[in-house]
Amino acid sequence: MRAGDSAGTPARRLFFRRLGRTLAGAALGGLFLAAWNRSRRGDRVWQIDPAKCIQCGLCRDLCVREVSAVKAVHTFSICGYCDLCTAYFLPEPLELDTGAENLNCPTGALERRFVEDPFFEYTVKRDLCNGCGRCVKGCRDFGNGSLYLQVDQDYCLHCNQCAIARGCPSAAVVEVPADKPYFENDRKWS
């Protein structure tokens, strides 16, 4: 026996070797189960049903992504191109100007562009949208409902059990076929 060696060294090596094999096997098993479960779901993805969504703001907080995969979507064919858009402005702004104290969106994701008097176009900057739903709520409560929330399938992690779906108070987050991953907003809200 060399100096510094102890009688337990071969046993320790054997223990760590077996532990490594066990952990590797568990990891491979986990990957297999995840792939099996995804294939068992039949190529389905999570999406928000605009007819059920109550714009509670939880999509922003419950998504496992740092910035939620939920984004506001605008249907221009329904939009009124209003000067006082309650998705863009607070419902009762101090003044009809673009000062931050008058705006509804906390991240500046809704962009206003003049079209012609008295019409403006509102575009969602998806990279700034955090899925809070404030613009959607303003549009639905005081406007014609041209804005709605959807899960951005390119940004979504496609969690096996969506954290937003588990916490949604109106059960608006549902699984839909992956080949039709978005709802169409082709009607005005009642």
N, C-alpha and C positions, 0 to 999 in steps of 0.2 A: 504494500500500500504506500502511495506517495504521500508526502507531507501535504496536509490541507484536505486530502480526500477523506470522506467519511463513508461509513458502511451503507448509509442511506442514499448515496448518489445514484446508483443504477435504478433503484426503486423510484426515485424522484423523476428521473428521465422517462421511465416507463409510464408513470402517472401522467406527465405532461403530454407525452406522445398520444396516449389514449384519450386524454381530454381534448387535444387538438382534433383528433379523428371524430370524436363525438360532436364537437361544435361544428365541424365542417359538414358532417352528415345532417345535423339539425338545420343548418343553413340551406343545404340543397333540398331537404324535405320541405322547408318553408317556401322556397322558390317554386317547387313542384305544386304545392297546394295553392299558391297564389295564381299560378298559370291555369290550373285545373278549375279553380273557382271562376276566373275571368271567362274561360271558354264555356263554362256551365251557364253563365248569365246570358249567353246568346248575343254577344256584341251589342250590349245596351250601355247607354251613357246617362248621366244625371242631367236634368234640365229643370227650369222653373216654368211652371204653367202660369202665364200671365193672368188668367181668369181667376186663379186661386190666391195669387200673391197679394199680401196686404201691406207691403213696403215697410216692414217692421224694423229694418236696419240690421237684422241679425246676420244676413249674408256676409256683410263686411267683417263681422267679428268671429263667426263660426268656421269660416273656411280655413283649412290647414295651411294654405299659402300665406305668406307674409302680407301680400296685397291680394285680396279676394279674387278668385277666378270669375266671380259674378260681375258683369258689366251692364251698363245701361245701353239699350239699343233704341234707335229712333226710326219710326216708320214715317218717312216724309210724305207719303200719299195721304196720311190722315192729318198731318200737322196743319195748323191754321196760320203758321208763320207770323204769330202775334207780336206786336210791339211789346206788350206787357205779358211775357210768357212766364207763367208761375212755376215752370220747371227751372228756368234761368234766374228769375228774380224771386225774392221772398213774396208771399202772397200780398202783403201790404208794405211795399218798399217805402223808405223815407222819401226817396226821389227816384224818378225813372232814369237813373244813370248807372254806370257799371262800377260804382264804388263797391268795395268788398262788403260794406255794411248792408248793401241791398241785394247781394247775391245769395242764392240758395245752395249752390254746390260748394262744399268745403274744400275741394281740391282743385277747383278751376277746370274740371274736366268737360264742362259744357261750354262750347265756344259759340259766340253770337256773331253773325255776319250780316251786314245790311244787304238786302236784295233790291228793293225799290220801295218808295214811300207808300204805305207804312209797314212794309213786310221785312222780316228778319228770318234768317235760316239758323237753326241750332244744330250743331254737330257735336257728337260725343268723342272726346279724345280718349280712346280706350286705355292708353298707357297711364293716364292720370286717374281714371275712374276706379274707385275703391268698392263699388257695389253697395253703397249706403242706401240708395233708393230715394233720397230726398227729392231729386228731380222728377222721378217717376211718380212719387206721391203728389207733388205739386201739379204735375201735368194731369194726373188722373182726378184729383179732387177739384181743381179749378179750370182745367183745360179739356182737351178732347181725347186724352189717353194715347198720344202717339209715341210716348216713351214707355218702355217696359224693361224688366231685368231678364237677362239670360246668362247661363253659364258659358263662358268662352271656352269652347272645346280645345282650342289650341293652347290655352294656358292651364286648363284643369289637369290635375294629376290623375284623374279617373280613379279615385279611391274606391275600394271595394264597398265600403259603407260610408257614404258621404256624411261628413260631420254637419253640414248645413241641413241635409235632409232629416237627420236625427233631431235637430233642434228647431226645425221650422214649425211655428205654431199653427200655420194654416195648411200644412201638408202640401205645399205648393211645389216642392222639389220632388220630382218623380223620375223614374227611369223611362227612357224612350229608346227606340231603335237607333243604333249608331248611324244608319244610313239616312236618317231624318232627325238630326240632333237638335234642331231649333224649331221653336214655335213661330208661326207667322202671326203677326198682329194685323189682321185685315179687317177689323171691325172696330167701331167706336164702343167705348165702355158704356154700360147702361147705368 
